[in-house]
Amino acid sequence: MKTDLVPVPGRTDAADPVRPRRSARRVAFRLSVPPVSGVLRPRTAVVCLALAALTFLAFCVVVSVGDIALPLGDVVTALFGGGDPGTALIVHELRLPRALAGLLVGIAFGVSGALLQTMTLNPLASPDLMGITQGAGTAVVAGIVLGWDAGLGTQGLGLLGALGAAALVYVLAWKRGTTGYRIVLVGVGIAWICTSCTDYLMATGQRFQAQAALGWLVGNLNGRTWEQITPLVAALAVLLPAALLLGHRLRTLQLGDDVARGLGTRVQTVRVAVLLVSVGLVAFGTATAGPVAFVALAAPQVAQRLTGTAVPPPVAAGLTGALMVLVSDLIARKLVPDTELPVGVVTGVLGAPVLLWLLVRANRAGSGG
């Protein structure tokens, strides 16, 4: 693979035209094969590496916790195919699906929140507040309470519900185009409509159906199996590359719709693509673990402040979301003796202060209404 490194504006080096020109915050690069160019920010790279290391540590700790405590060294060995058969059985068949569900759901929610907040230029834009998560939840609860899923399963129902909510938000926000501000406001209204529908289904369902739906609605990793993980893995394999490819187009939207159109960006096409990718991530994540609260809202904001970027970086946001879910799951399992709380209870407690802080910050900046 041949790499051509191009100068960063403001720095020149006539002695070596292909040597990377460095600034305090970024390094520009261009690859000949494949034809890719971009800007590497050292701080973002360091933060992502640190988050990846912490996420792997939290992942191993989650796997080691259970009725039979396992040393971290044995867990790491078993994850890479070594160790004794008993430890490998416990790790791979009993504990790995739950830990992997937390990891992948956190990544899905974190990346989805980063895309929506970048597209709308609003830190309060997240699937939790825009009706996408609630739409997926309403569809899944309807399948549980009414007893039909048309062969779609939880993942299929969640995807249809999220797509329906997102389409409704986009249509109602359309007025000779859409803006991030209108999308967020309409999304809040759709979220409450979906929440009301879910409450109605819960009230009219049988007791055992309501209990099953309630356990899922809180956001829960208990009892995850490989059958529930496989669709999420397949979805992320398609949607995460798409999210990264949309990053360049999203950056042009930050300059305003008129400037973006002048640069050749199809503004509405990009917004629709971002919504579809975000909906897919949220739908499959919600179908696997339920609507884990506030991860999609808080993770991008934490990642943005760690990296010092103008908007939430998707990779860092995904890693932050994964770390949040894994740590929250560990707290949920250890907070009350002999009781495993749903992970959504802990993320809600941790994420609510972030929402309040964002609202206070918006009001102080004069944009809070």
VMD Tcl script that draws the C-alpha trace (Angstrom):
set ca {
  {0.00 0.00 0.00}
  {1.49 3.25 -1.11}
  {1.01 6.28 1.10}
  {1.35 9.90 0.00}
  {1.43 12.39 2.84}
  {0.42 15.90 1.87}
  {1.11 19.14 3.64}
  {-1.13 20.65 6.25}
  {-1.96 24.26 5.35}
  {0.47 26.69 6.88}
  {3.49 24.37 6.86}
  {5.96 23.76 4.00}
  {9.05 21.61 3.59}
  {10.76 22.05 0.23}
  {13.52 19.55 1.10}
  {11.11 16.62 1.34}
  {7.81 17.08 -0.53}
  {6.28 13.79 0.71}
  {7.23 14.11 4.36}
  {4.18 14.67 6.62}
  {3.74 18.31 7.62}
  {2.67 18.45 11.24}
  {0.73 21.00 13.15}
  {-0.07 20.98 16.81}
  {-3.36 19.16 16.23}
  {-3.41 17.23 12.96}
  {-1.53 15.42 10.21}
  {-2.95 15.27 6.66}
  {-2.50 12.08 4.62}
  {-3.43 10.59 1.25}
  {-3.38 6.90 0.31}
  {-2.96 5.88 -3.31}
  {-4.36 2.37 -2.78}
  {-7.13 2.55 -1.74}
  {-7.74 6.17 -2.80}
  {-8.42 7.67 0.60}
  {-7.36 10.98 2.11}
  {-8.02 12.68 5.38}
  {-6.66 14.37 8.46}
  {-5.30 12.43 11.43}
  {-5.62 14.18 14.77}
  {-3.05 12.77 17.23}
  {-5.16 13.63 20.27}
  {-8.17 11.81 18.84}
  {-6.04 8.77 18.02}
  {-4.58 8.67 21.54}
  {-8.03 9.02 23.12}
  {-9.40 6.21 20.93}
  {-6.53 3.92 21.88}
  {-7.03 4.68 25.58}
  {-10.78 4.10 25.31}
  {-10.19 0.82 23.45}
  {-7.85 -0.37 26.20}
  {-10.29 0.58 28.96}
  {-13.17 -1.03 27.07}
  {-11.24 -4.29 26.69}
  {-10.41 -4.25 30.41}
  {-14.07 -3.64 31.32}
  {-15.10 -6.40 28.89}
  {-12.79 -8.89 30.59}
  {-13.98 -7.86 34.06}
  {-17.63 -8.36 33.04}
  {-16.79 -11.83 31.75}
  {-14.92 -12.70 34.96}
  {-17.86 -11.78 37.24}
  {-20.44 -14.41 38.12}
  {-21.34 -17.16 40.56}
  {-17.89 -18.58 39.91}
  {-15.33 -15.76 39.84}
  {-12.62 -16.19 37.21}
  {-9.17 -14.59 37.29}
  {-8.65 -11.99 34.58}
  {-5.67 -13.89 33.24}
  {-7.77 -17.02 32.72}
  {-10.47 -14.96 31.03}
  {-8.03 -13.40 28.57}
  {-6.51 -16.82 27.82}
  {-9.96 -18.33 27.21}
  {-10.99 -15.45 24.95}
  {-8.04 -16.22 22.68}
  {-8.75 -19.96 22.57}
  {-6.56 -21.22 25.41}
  {-7.07 -22.35 28.98}
  {-8.75 -25.42 30.45}
  {-12.03 -26.71 28.95}
  {-14.12 -25.81 32.01}
  {-13.08 -22.17 31.97}
  {-13.52 -22.00 28.19}
  {-17.06 -23.38 28.51}
  {-18.03 -20.82 31.15}
  {-16.51 -17.95 29.17}
  {-17.71 -18.78 25.67}
  {-21.14 -20.26 26.33}
  {-22.37 -18.58 29.52}
  {-20.75 -15.16 29.86}
  {-19.40 -14.03 26.52}
  {-22.83 -13.39 24.89}
  {-23.81 -10.97 27.67}
  {-20.51 -9.08 27.59}
  {-20.51 -8.97 23.79}
  {-24.08 -7.67 23.80}
  {-23.07 -4.82 26.11}
  {-20.05 -4.01 23.97}
  {-21.90 -3.96 20.64}
  {-25.02 -2.21 21.94}
  {-22.84 0.54 23.43}
  {-21.01 0.98 20.13}
  {-24.28 1.10 18.18}
  {-25.87 3.71 20.46}
  {-22.71 5.81 20.71}
  {-22.18 6.01 16.94}
  {-25.87 6.67 16.30}
  {-25.91 9.55 18.78}
  {-22.74 11.03 17.25}
  {-24.26 10.96 13.75}
  {-27.50 12.61 14.83}
  {-25.82 15.29 16.94}
  {-23.45 16.13 14.09}
  {-26.23 16.24 11.51}
  {-28.47 18.51 13.59}
  {-25.63 20.47 15.25}
  {-27.56 19.96 18.49}
  {-26.05 18.18 21.53}
  {-29.55 17.19 22.66}
  {-30.25 15.23 19.47}
  {-30.20 11.54 20.26}
  {-32.38 8.52 19.47}
  {-33.71 8.66 23.04}
  {-35.16 12.15 22.58}
  {-36.10 12.00 18.88}
  {-38.56 9.11 18.98}
  {-36.39 6.53 17.19}
  {-35.74 4.40 20.28}
  {-39.37 4.78 21.37}
  {-40.59 3.70 17.93}
  {-38.52 0.52 18.10}
  {-39.76 -0.08 21.65}
  {-43.41 0.35 20.72}
  {-43.12 -2.16 17.87}
  {-41.39 -4.76 20.03}
  {-43.86 -4.33 22.90}
  {-46.73 -4.65 20.43}
  {-45.25 -7.96 19.28}
  {-44.96 -9.17 22.89}
  {-48.37 -8.02 24.10}
  {-50.43 -8.74 20.99}
  {-48.65 -12.03 20.39}
  {-47.71 -11.53 16.76}
  {-44.48 -10.71 15.01}
  {-45.24 -11.94 11.45}
  {-42.09 -14.05 11.62}
  {-39.90 -10.96 11.95}
  {-38.66 -11.57 15.49}
  {-37.54 -8.90 17.92}
  {-34.89 -7.50 15.55}
  {-37.32 -7.19 12.65}
  {-40.00 -5.52 14.75}
  {-37.48 -3.12 16.24}
  {-36.21 -2.17 12.80}
  {-39.70 -1.55 11.44}
  {-40.70 0.52 14.48}
  {-37.57 2.66 14.32}
  {-37.89 3.17 10.57}
  {-41.55 4.14 10.93}
  {-40.79 6.67 13.67}
  {-37.86 8.15 11.73}
  {-39.94 8.43 8.53}
  {-42.71 10.18 10.44}
  {-40.22 12.61 11.99}
  {-38.70 13.41 8.60}
  {-42.06 13.90 6.85}
  {-43.48 16.13 9.58}
  {-40.25 18.16 9.72}
  {-40.28 18.74 5.94}
  {-40.98 22.27 4.77}
  {-39.15 22.93 1.52}
  {-36.42 20.81 3.05}
  {-35.54 19.94 6.62}
  {-33.37 21.50 9.29}
  {-31.78 19.96 12.35}
  {-33.83 22.21 14.62}
  {-37.17 21.05 13.17}
  {-36.10 17.40 13.20}
  {-35.30 17.56 16.92}
  {-38.56 19.32 17.85}
  {-40.73 16.96 15.81}
  {-38.76 14.01 17.19}
  {-39.59 14.99 20.76}
  {-43.29 14.97 19.89}
  {-43.05 11.57 18.17}
  {-41.19 10.20 21.19}
  {-44.07 11.08 23.48}
  {-46.64 9.62 21.09}
  {-44.73 6.33 20.96}
  {-44.33 6.33 24.74}
  {-48.10 6.78 25.15}
  {-48.77 3.90 22.74}
  {-46.37 1.68 24.68}
  {-48.05 2.57 27.98}
  {-51.45 1.70 26.47}
  {-50.19 -1.67 25.26}
  {-48.73 -2.39 28.70}
  {-52.01 -1.48 30.40}
  {-54.16 -3.66 28.14}
  {-51.87 -6.69 28.03}
  {-51.90 -9.74 30.27}
  {-49.86 -9.64 33.46}
  {-47.13 -11.99 32.23}
  {-46.93 -10.10 28.92}
  {-46.60 -6.76 30.73}
  {-43.87 -8.17 32.96}
  {-41.91 -9.47 29.96}
  {-42.26 -6.15 28.14}
  {-41.32 -4.14 31.23}
  {-38.16 -6.17 31.78}
  {-37.14 -5.45 28.20}
  {-38.15 -1.77 28.21}
  {-35.80 -0.87 31.07}
  {-32.79 -2.03 29.08}
  {-31.48 -5.42 30.10}
  {-28.49 -7.63 29.30}
  {-29.58 -10.55 31.48}
  {-29.90 -13.85 29.64}
  {-28.48 -12.70 26.31}
  {-27.72 -15.58 23.93}
  {-25.76 -16.05 20.72}
  {-29.04 -16.10 18.75}
  {-29.70 -12.53 19.88}
  {-26.14 -11.37 19.20}
  {-25.79 -12.66 15.62}
  {-28.20 -10.18 13.93}
  {-26.53 -7.27 15.76}
  {-23.07 -8.38 14.60}
  {-24.27 -8.63 11.00}
  {-25.93 -5.21 11.18}
  {-22.86 -3.51 12.63}
  {-20.66 -5.06 9.94}
  {-22.69 -3.11 7.36}
  {-23.72 0.03 9.24}
  {-20.46 1.02 10.95}
  {-18.49 1.36 7.66}
  {-21.42 3.33 6.26}
  {-21.33 5.64 9.29}
  {-17.61 6.30 8.78}
  {-18.11 6.98 5.06}
  {-20.76 9.59 5.88}
  {-18.32 11.50 8.08}
  {-16.92 13.64 5.24}
  {-20.36 14.70 4.02}
  {-21.47 15.50 7.54}
  {-18.54 17.85 7.99}
  {-19.72 19.95 5.06}
  {-23.16 20.30 6.65}
  {-21.54 22.14 9.55}
  {-20.91 25.03 7.17}
  {-24.63 25.52 6.55}
  {-26.96 24.13 3.89}
  {-26.17 26.78 1.28}
  {-22.41 26.38 1.58}
  {-22.74 22.60 1.60}
  {-24.74 22.70 -1.62}
  {-22.11 24.98 -3.13}
  {-19.49 22.35 -2.29}
  {-21.50 19.69 -4.11}
  {-23.17 18.03 -1.13}
  {-26.71 16.79 -1.61}
  {-27.96 18.01 1.73}
  {-31.27 16.16 1.95}
  {-29.75 12.96 0.58}
  {-27.06 13.06 3.26}
  {-29.64 13.69 5.99}
  {-31.75 10.75 4.82}
  {-28.66 8.52 4.71}
  {-27.64 9.56 8.22}
  {-31.15 8.91 9.52}
  {-31.22 5.45 7.91}
  {-27.84 4.46 9.35}
  {-28.73 5.84 12.77}
  {-32.09 4.08 12.72}
  {-30.47 0.78 11.82}
  {-27.94 1.06 14.64}
  {-30.60 1.98 17.19}
  {-33.10 -0.63 16.00}
  {-30.74 -3.59 16.22}
  {-29.21 -2.35 19.47}
  {-32.64 -1.82 21.03}
  {-33.89 -5.20 19.82}
  {-30.91 -6.89 21.48}
  {-30.86 -5.17 24.88}
  {-33.88 -2.89 25.02}
  {-33.78 0.92 25.05}
  {-30.70 1.46 27.23}
  {-31.27 5.03 28.36}
  {-29.02 8.05 27.75}
  {-26.04 6.19 26.21}
  {-26.68 7.70 22.76}
  {-27.00 11.14 24.37}
  {-24.08 11.13 26.80}
  {-21.42 9.07 24.99}
  {-20.93 11.48 22.03}
  {-20.68 14.48 24.36}
  {-18.10 12.77 26.57}
  {-16.11 11.69 23.51}
  {-16.21 15.19 22.02}
  {-14.75 16.71 25.18}
  {-12.09 14.04 25.49}
  {-10.92 14.56 21.90}
  {-11.40 18.33 21.81}
  {-13.12 18.21 18.40}
  {-15.86 20.52 17.12}
  {-18.37 17.66 16.78}
  {-18.57 14.17 18.32}
  {-16.17 11.76 16.54}
  {-18.02 8.51 15.71}
  {-15.20 6.10 16.63}
  {-14.53 7.70 20.01}
  {-18.28 7.98 20.66}
  {-18.78 4.29 19.92}
  {-15.95 3.26 22.25}
  {-17.27 5.58 24.95}
  {-20.74 4.09 24.60}
  {-19.35 0.57 24.89}
  {-17.38 1.51 28.00}
  {-20.46 3.14 29.56}
  {-22.66 0.10 29.00}
  {-20.07 -2.40 30.26}
  {-19.26 -0.41 33.40}
  {-22.96 0.21 34.04}
  {-23.68 -3.51 33.68}
  {-20.93 -4.30 36.17}
  {-22.37 -1.77 38.64}
  {-25.88 -3.15 38.12}
  {-24.70 -6.65 38.99}
  {-22.80 -5.61 42.12}
  {-24.82 -2.68 43.51}
  {-27.48 -4.78 45.28}
  {-26.34 -8.12 46.80}
  {-27.92 -11.20 45.21}
  {-29.80 -9.02 42.71}
  {-28.94 -8.15 39.12}
  {-30.47 -4.80 38.20}
  {-31.21 -3.98 34.56}
  {-28.37 -2.06 32.98}
  {-30.76 0.69 31.88}
  {-31.36 1.65 35.51}
  {-27.69 2.52 35.97}
  {-27.24 4.29 32.62}
  {-30.34 6.35 33.38}
  {-28.92 7.45 36.73}
  {-25.55 8.29 35.14}
  {-26.98 9.91 32.00}
  {-29.68 12.11 33.52}
  {-27.13 14.57 35.02}
  {-25.53 14.86 31.57}
  {-28.90 15.86 30.08}
  {-29.47 18.44 32.80}
  {-25.96 19.83 32.29}
  {-26.53 20.16 28.54}
  {-29.81 21.98 29.13}
  {-28.22 24.39 31.60}
  {-25.31 24.98 29.24}
  {-27.71 25.69 26.35}
  {-29.65 28.19 28.44}
  {-26.48 30.00 29.49}
  {-25.43 30.19 25.85}
  {-28.78 31.72 24.93}
  {-29.95 28.79 22.81}
  {-32.13 27.01 25.26}
  {-35.37 28.80 24.50}
}
mol new
graphics top color blue
foreach p $ca { graphics top sphere $p radius 0.5 }
foreach p [lrange $ca 0 end-1] q [lrange $ca 1 end] { graphics top cylinder $p $q radius 0.2 }
display resetview
